[in-house]
Amino acid sequence: MHNLLTDIEGVAVGHATDLKLGSGVTVIVFDEPAIASGSVLGGAPGGRDTALLDPAMTVQVADAFVLSGGSAFGLDAAGGVQAGLRAIGRGLPVGTTRVPIVPQAILMDLLNGGDKDWGLHSPYRDMGYEAFRAAGKAPFALGSVGAGTGATTATFKGGLGSASAAASGGAKIAAIVAVNALGSATVGDGPHFWSAPFEQEKEFGGLGQPQRLSPDHYAMRLKGVNLKATTIGAIVTDAVLTKAEAHRLSIMAHDGLARALLPAHLPADGDTIFAAATGKVPLAQPAAFMELCHLATMVMARAVARGVFEATALPVAGAQKAWRDRFGQEGG
C-alpha cells in the first residue's frame, strides 16, 4: 500500500502538467471497464458524459475518468483520452466500432496567473492524450501536478491529493482529488487541517487539531473576488458493487469533502466526485458495504489535506503561496 489510488489493482494514473500554463490533466485508466457512477453537489459544475453516471442510465461502466483544469476549455481533454483508448481497441461496442466511455470533470484555474494565451485551439486535447500515455501503476506524484497544477483555495495553493485504506474484509478503497476549493482546507489562518481527525502516519504533517477552536476559526473564508471554484475527484474500490452502490459511494466521498473543506458545495463550487468498482473482491455481508461507505468519507478527507500539504506555488508573478511556503515541510 502506497496510500495512493493505484493501490487498487487494475487502476493506472497519469498526469500532464504545464507550469507555464498553470494547468494540467489527470487521467484514471481502468485495465477493464469498471462499474461507474458519480454525483455532483456543487452549484456550478462542468463535466462531460456525467449524465450517463446516473444509476437510472443504461451504460454501466467506464474505461477511464478525466480530471482537468481549464474550466470549459478543459473539456477537450477527454477527447485525447478517448483517442488513446480507441487506438488500443478499448470502448463500448457499437456496431462495427468502439466508443470509449470517459466521464470528465473540470475545475476553474483560468485566473491563477498562468499564460492562458494558447491561440485558436486549447492545449487540453493533447494534454489528455499525454496524460493517458503517462498512466502507470507505480506511485504517482501529488501536489501541483496534473489537474492540481493550477488549483487554489481560500488560504493556500491547492493541489492533487490521494489516500487509500483497506476494509476489514479485504477490499481496498482509495480516493484521488484535485483541490480547487472556494473555501479552505485549513483551520483559520494556521497550519492545521480540518481533516486532522482522520490523518494516518503523519501524511499531512501530523499536527493534529488546534488546542482550542474560536469563532474566528469557523469564519467563512472564500477565494478571491471571482468566487469561481471546483473540487473534483474520484473514489475507487476493488469490491464488487452495483452501479447504484457506486453512486452511494460517491455521495459518501462528498461527506469527506465536507469534513475537509469549509465551506464546501457552495453555489459557485462545481464539486464533483466519480466512483468506480473494479469488481475483484466480493463483499460477504451488507455491513461490508457500510464499511466501504465509511472509509470513502475518510480517504477523501485525507486526500484533500494531502493535496494542499504537497502543493507548491506556481512559478508565476502573484501566484498563491503554498502551505509549505509558510509552514515548511512539517508545519514547524
Secondary structure, 3 states (H helix, E strand, C coil): CCCCHHHCCCEEEEEEEECCCCEEEEEEEEEEEEEEEEEECCCCCCEECCHHHCCCCCCCEEEEEEEECCHHHHHHHHHHHHHHHHHCCCCEEECCEEECCCCEEECCCCCCCCCCCCCCCCCHHHHHHHHHHHCECCCCCCECCHHHCCCECCCCECCEEEEEEECCCCCEEEEEEECCCCCECECCCCCCECCHHHCCCCCCCCCCCCCCCCHHHHCCCCCCCCCCCCCEEEEEEEECCCHHHHHHHHHHHHHHHHHHCECCCCCCCCCEEEEEEEEEECCCCHHHHHHHHHHHHHHHHHHHHHHHHCCCCCCCCCCCCCHHHHHCCCCC
